[in-house]
Each structure stands twice: as structure tokens, then as C-alpha cells.
Amino acid sequence: MNNDTRNLIEAMLTNDSNTVNLLIKKSENNEITDKVREDFIALSLEEQQEIYNRLESILKMCYLASSKEIDDLSKEELFSLKESLIYYLGRFSIPNIDLLKKIYAIEKNINLLFNITCSSLITFDEEIELDFISRIEPGNDYDLLIRSWTLAFYTNIKNPYEYIDNGIDDWSNAKNARLKRLAINDENNPKFIKTKAFRLMDLVVINLFLENRGYNTITKEDYKIIDDTKINFKEYSKNKVKKLTYFKEKIMSNNPY
């Protein structure tokens, strides 16, 4: 187990206090979360379930109950704790969608709303996803948040929420990660379920960057991947397919090649 994540995994296996203390000190980025997920998957199923139950219990304390451990946290510490809990619950297993809906209805911070939305995707329950996407318009706060967070996450900036996209920084890591998922259309691919879950959000994110930076900032080959992206699966509602069609056609209609 990697030294950077050993203490966190061990804390998640032992008690709430240690888990809280470590989660409020960790900001999520691609490098860290990949290591934590690798270590989590290496555990037994019983240990994985124990961790999941602990994280869900602490999240409930953050929103729906009261405990001294949570009440004593600063505003910044509570934000960091919520962020980590929501993120890992959505990446370790299929999260409790009813719980996510409850906290989505309560939460006012758009950073955490985005986090909740991303964690809800793997459930294929579209209520949170479609509501959040309906709030996004090029140039508004939701657009800026998504671009900033995405760039920070994939360039491993220590605190993704301190970075503000300036409209010119390199977005190739974020672009390539999403195009890599969009290129997966084979249902036998082991990553296909996650790919299918994130398909609409991936197209939304790519479109926001193209709106901001210009439609010539991706290549002819990138457009080919988008054009070949399948957008109609049995898990999708008609409304979701309509949204997917809209964003795919919008991107392709601006293809400069």
C-alpha cells in the first residue's frame, strides 16, 4: 500500500475520528484519488463494505445529524470533509442515491453540488445530474467552477478550489481524460459502465472548454472521437438522450476541419 494513502485507508478501517482528521487535511486530485482507489480495491470485500459504511455514516452526521466531532470543525474543515466523503462514496461503490438527493437539496455550495452530481452518475438515476446541468450556461458561475475544478484536478493542484481558470491555461490533461472515456463504446470494455455513466457530463465539460477557448483547440481526430460517441443506451431516459444529442450536435456543428 502506498505510503501517501496507507494512513487514510487504515483510518477508514478503524474509527470515525481518525477518518475525519485525515480527510479534512486532504484535497482531492487525480493522483491522490487514483492511489486511494487502488488501495481500496486491494482490500477484502468485507473491509471495503466497512469503509463504505463508515464514510456514509460520517456524511449523514455532516448533514442530517449532530456530533461533537463535526460540530467542532471550522467552516473550511467541514467543506473539505464533505468534499472527500462525497467523492469517495461515489468512487468506492454505487452510493445511496436517496442520501445524495437529500444532501443535494440541502447543500448551497456549488462546489459541493458539483461533487454530489458527479458521485450520483454511477447510479444512473438522472434527477441530480439533469438538474445540475440545467444550471450551466457558458460564462456563468457553474461554467467557471467546472472548468477551474477540472483543470486543477487533472493537473494535480493541491487545492482544486483555490484555482480559477484564466481561459488560457493548458487543458490537454482534462481533454484527453474525457476523450479517452468518450472513445469507449464497446460494452465489453471493463471501463464501459463508468464511461456510460459520465457520458453526458463529459460532453458538457468538453463543450464548456470549447465555448471558452475556441472550437479549434481540439484536433480533427478529437472531433472524430466525439462524432463516433454512442449516446443512446437502455439506461438513459428520452430526456437524457435529448441532452446528449444537443451537446454532441453543438460540438460537431462547430467543427472547423
Backbone torsions as a table, in degrees:
resi	resn	phi	psi	omega
1	MET	NA	134.6	-176.8
2	ASN	-61.7	139.0	-178.4
3	ASN	-59.0	-33.4	-177.1
4	ASP	-68.3	-23.8	-175.4
5	THR	-117.8	-8.3	-177.8
6	ARG	-56.0	-47.5	-177.4
7	ASN	-63.3	-37.8	-179.6
8	LEU	-67.2	-46.2	179.2
9	ILE	-63.2	-42.5	179.0
10	GLU	-63.9	-38.4	177.1
11	ALA	-63.2	-43.8	179.5
12	MET	-62.4	-24.9	-180.0
13	LEU	-87.1	-11.9	-171.2
14	THR	-110.2	-59.1	-177.3
15	ASN	-157.7	163.9	-175.9
16	ASP	-65.2	-43.0	-174.2
17	SER	-60.4	-48.5	179.1
18	ASN	-63.1	-37.8	179.0
19	THR	-62.9	-47.7	179.5
20	VAL	-60.1	-47.5	-176.2
21	ASN	-60.9	-35.3	180.0
22	LEU	-82.2	-37.5	-178.0
23	LEU	-67.0	-32.0	-179.5
24	ILE	-73.8	-11.0	-179.5
25	LYS	-101.5	-7.1	-175.9
26	LYS	-108.5	127.7	170.4
27	SER	-96.7	143.1	-175.4
28	GLU	-85.1	129.6	167.7
29	ASN	-142.2	171.8	-171.4
30	ASN	-59.1	-41.4	-177.8
31	GLU	-65.3	-47.8	-178.1
32	ILE	-64.5	-49.0	-174.4
33	THR	-67.7	-33.0	176.1
34	ASP	-63.1	-41.5	179.9
35	LYS	-66.3	-43.3	179.8
36	VAL	-63.2	-42.9	-179.7
37	ARG	-64.7	-40.6	177.3
38	GLU	-59.6	-44.3	179.9
39	ASP	-66.9	-37.0	179.4
40	PHE	-64.4	-45.9	-178.1
41	ILE	-63.8	-27.3	-179.5
42	ALA	-74.1	-13.1	-179.8
43	LEU	-77.3	165.3	174.2
44	SER	-68.9	161.2	179.4
45	LEU	-62.1	-35.0	178.4
46	GLU	-65.0	-42.3	179.3
47	GLU	-68.3	-39.3	176.9
48	GLN	-59.9	-44.1	179.5
49	GLN	-65.7	-37.2	178.3
50	GLU	-62.0	-43.2	178.1
51	ILE	-65.2	-46.5	-179.7
52	TYR	-58.3	-45.1	-179.4
53	ASN	-62.1	-39.6	-179.6
54	ARG	-65.8	-45.6	-178.8
55	LEU	-63.5	-41.8	179.2
56	GLU	-64.9	-39.9	178.9
57	SER	-62.6	-43.0	179.6
58	ILE	-66.9	-39.1	178.3
59	LEU	-61.8	-40.3	176.9
60	LYS	-61.6	-37.5	178.0
61	MET	-65.1	-32.2	-179.9
62	CYS	-68.2	-33.3	-172.2
63	TYR	-115.3	-37.2	-165.9
64	LEU	-117.5	-1.4	-179.2
65	ALA	-142.7	-166.8	179.6
66	SER	-140.2	139.2	175.4
67	SER	-151.7	152.3	-178.4
68	LYS	-61.9	-39.2	-179.4
69	GLU	-57.3	-41.2	-177.8
70	ILE	-80.6	-42.6	-176.9
71	ASP	-62.6	-27.1	-177.5
72	ASP	-83.9	-5.7	-178.1
73	LEU	-77.1	148.2	172.7
74	SER	-72.6	168.7	177.9
75	LYS	-58.7	-42.0	-178.6
76	GLU	-68.4	-40.7	179.6
77	GLU	-66.6	-39.4	179.3
78	LEU	-64.5	-41.6	177.0
79	PHE	-59.0	-48.5	-178.7
80	SER	-62.1	-39.4	178.8
81	LEU	-65.0	-49.1	179.1
82	LYS	-58.1	-45.7	-179.1
83	GLU	-55.8	-49.4	-177.3
84	SER	-67.0	-43.6	-179.8
85	LEU	-60.3	-48.9	-178.9
86	ILE	-62.3	-42.9	-178.8
87	TYR	-61.5	-53.2	-174.0
88	TYR	-69.7	-33.5	176.8
89	LEU	-61.7	-34.5	179.8
90	GLY	-81.4	-14.3	-178.4
91	ARG	-107.1	-20.8	-179.2
92	PHE	-85.0	-28.2	-175.3
93	SER	-162.4	-171.9	172.3
94	ILE	-86.5	113.4	-172.2
95	PRO	-73.1	164.7	176.9
96	ASN	-71.2	102.8	-173.9
97	ILE	-65.9	-32.2	178.4
98	ASP	-64.4	-39.4	176.8
99	LEU	-66.0	-43.6	179.2
100	LEU	-61.8	-39.3	178.2
101	LYS	-64.2	-39.1	179.3
102	LYS	-63.7	-44.8	-176.9
103	ILE	-76.8	-28.1	175.7
104	TYR	-63.6	-38.2	179.9
105	ALA	-70.9	-25.8	-178.0
106	ILE	-88.9	-40.3	-171.4
107	GLU	-68.1	139.4	179.0
108	LYS	-111.1	-19.5	-176.8
109	ASN	-76.2	121.8	-174.1
110	ILE	-69.9	-24.5	174.7
111	ASN	-62.2	-45.7	-179.7
112	LEU	-73.7	-31.4	174.9
113	LEU	-61.6	-40.2	176.9
114	PHE	-64.6	-41.4	178.8
115	ASN	-62.2	-45.2	178.2
116	ILE	-60.8	-43.3	-179.5
117	THR	-58.9	-48.8	-179.0
118	CYS	-62.0	-38.1	179.6
119	SER	-72.0	-21.9	179.4
120	SER	-79.4	-18.5	-169.9
121	LEU	-60.4	-40.0	-174.9
122	ILE	-66.7	-15.4	178.6
123	THR	-79.3	-18.1	-175.0
124	PHE	62.1	16.9	167.9
125	ASP	-88.1	120.8	-167.3
126	GLU	-92.3	-2.7	-171.8
127	GLU	-58.3	-52.4	-179.2
128	ILE	-66.6	-46.9	-176.8
129	GLU	-55.8	-51.0	-175.8
130	LEU	-70.4	-32.4	176.5
131	ASP	-65.8	-46.2	-178.2
132	PHE	-63.8	-45.0	-179.3
133	ILE	-62.2	-32.5	179.4
134	SER	-65.3	-18.8	-179.0
135	ARG	-86.8	-11.1	-172.9
136	ILE	-89.9	129.3	171.1
137	GLU	-137.8	143.6	179.1
138	PRO	-53.7	124.8	178.1
139	GLY	95.1	-10.9	-179.5
140	ASN	-88.1	-179.2	-174.6
141	ASP	-61.5	-35.3	-179.3
142	TYR	-67.9	-41.2	176.3
143	ASP	-59.7	-50.6	-178.3
144	LEU	-61.9	-41.8	178.3
145	LEU	-59.0	-49.5	-175.7
146	ILE	-63.5	-45.4	179.2
147	ARG	-63.3	-45.0	-177.9
148	SER	-64.0	-48.8	-178.5
149	TRP	-63.2	-42.6	-178.3
150	THR	-63.1	-45.4	178.3
151	LEU	-62.4	-45.0	-178.6
152	ALA	-63.6	-42.3	-177.6
153	PHE	-62.8	-43.9	-174.9
154	TYR	-87.6	-8.9	171.9
155	THR	-107.5	9.6	172.6
156	ASN	59.1	38.8	171.0
157	ILE	-67.2	139.1	-171.6
158	LYS	-56.1	-46.9	178.7
159	ASN	-122.0	103.0	-177.1
160	PRO	-57.8	-25.9	-174.1
161	TYR	-88.9	-0.4	174.1
162	GLU	-92.9	-16.7	-176.9
163	TYR	-88.6	137.2	175.2
164	ILE	-120.7	123.0	-178.9
165	ASP	-62.0	130.7	-179.4
166	ASN	-96.8	1.3	176.8
167	GLY	85.8	-2.7	-178.4
168	ILE	-129.2	-14.5	-178.9
169	ASP	-63.7	151.7	-178.4
170	ASP	-61.9	128.6	179.7
171	TRP	-115.3	19.9	-174.1
172	SER	-63.1	-38.9	179.2
173	ASN	-61.6	-45.3	179.2
174	ALA	-66.3	-42.6	180.0
175	LYS	-61.4	-49.2	-175.7
176	ASN	-64.7	-36.2	178.8
177	ALA	-63.2	-41.4	-179.2
178	ARG	-75.3	-39.8	177.1
179	LEU	-65.1	-34.3	177.5
180	LYS	-61.7	-39.6	177.4
181	ARG	-70.9	-42.9	-178.4
182	LEU	-63.5	-25.6	-179.3
183	ALA	-75.8	-12.4	-179.5
184	ILE	-88.1	108.3	179.1
185	ASN	-121.8	-2.2	-179.1
186	ASP	-86.6	118.7	-177.0
187	GLU	-66.9	-14.1	177.8
188	ASN	-86.4	-8.4	177.8
189	ASN	-67.3	131.7	-177.6
190	PRO	-61.4	-20.0	179.5
191	LYS	-96.1	7.5	-171.3
192	PHE	-67.2	-37.0	-177.4
193	ILE	-61.7	-47.3	178.1
194	LYS	-65.0	-40.2	178.3
195	THR	-56.7	-46.7	-179.6
196	LYS	-65.8	-37.4	-179.6
197	ALA	-65.3	-37.1	-174.8
198	PHE	-96.0	4.5	-170.6
199	ARG	-58.9	-48.8	-178.8
200	LEU	-65.6	-45.2	-179.6
201	MET	-63.0	-37.0	178.6
202	ASP	-62.9	-42.7	178.6
203	LEU	-67.0	-38.8	177.7
204	VAL	-61.0	-46.8	-178.0
205	VAL	-64.0	-46.7	178.5
206	ILE	-59.3	-43.5	179.8
207	ASN	-61.8	-39.4	179.5
208	LEU	-62.8	-42.3	177.5
209	PHE	-65.6	-40.3	179.7
210	LEU	-67.2	-39.3	175.6
211	GLU	-59.6	-38.4	-175.5
212	ASN	-81.0	-41.5	-171.0
213	ARG	-105.1	-14.3	-179.7
214	GLY	111.1	143.6	-175.8
215	TYR	-75.8	-3.8	176.4
216	ASN	-95.1	10.0	-179.0
217	THR	-90.3	3.2	168.5
218	ILE	-123.1	162.2	-171.5
219	THR	-90.4	171.0	175.2
220	LYS	-58.9	-38.9	179.0
221	GLU	-66.6	-36.2	176.9
222	ASP	-63.4	-43.1	177.9
223	TYR	-62.6	-34.4	177.8
224	LYS	-63.6	-40.7	177.2
225	ILE	-60.6	-45.2	-179.5
226	ILE	-64.8	-42.1	-179.4
227	ASP	-63.0	-34.2	-178.1
228	ASP	-86.0	-4.0	-176.8
229	THR	-67.3	124.9	176.9
230	LYS	-76.4	137.9	-174.7
231	ILE	-130.4	14.8	-178.3
232	ASN	-133.4	105.2	178.3
233	PHE	-129.0	158.5	-173.5
234	LYS	-62.4	-24.8	179.9
235	GLU	-74.6	-15.7	-174.6
236	TYR	-88.7	139.8	171.6
237	SER	-75.9	166.8	176.6
238	LYS	-61.8	-36.3	-180.0
239	ASN	-65.7	-39.5	179.5
240	LYS	-68.5	-41.1	177.6
241	VAL	-61.6	-37.9	177.8
242	LYS	-62.1	-43.1	178.0
243	LYS	-64.0	-44.7	178.8
244	LEU	-60.1	-43.5	179.3
245	THR	-61.7	-42.5	-179.3
246	TYR	-60.3	-49.7	-175.7
247	PHE	-71.6	-37.6	177.9
248	LYS	-64.3	-46.3	-179.6
249	GLU	-66.9	-35.5	178.5
250	LYS	-62.7	-45.2	179.2
251	ILE	-64.1	-48.4	-175.6
252	MET	-67.4	-30.0	179.8
253	SER	-69.0	-16.9	179.0
254	ASN	-103.4	10.7	178.5
255	ASN	-60.7	117.2	-176.0
256	PRO	-85.4	-1.4	-172.9
257	TYR	-97.2	NA	NA
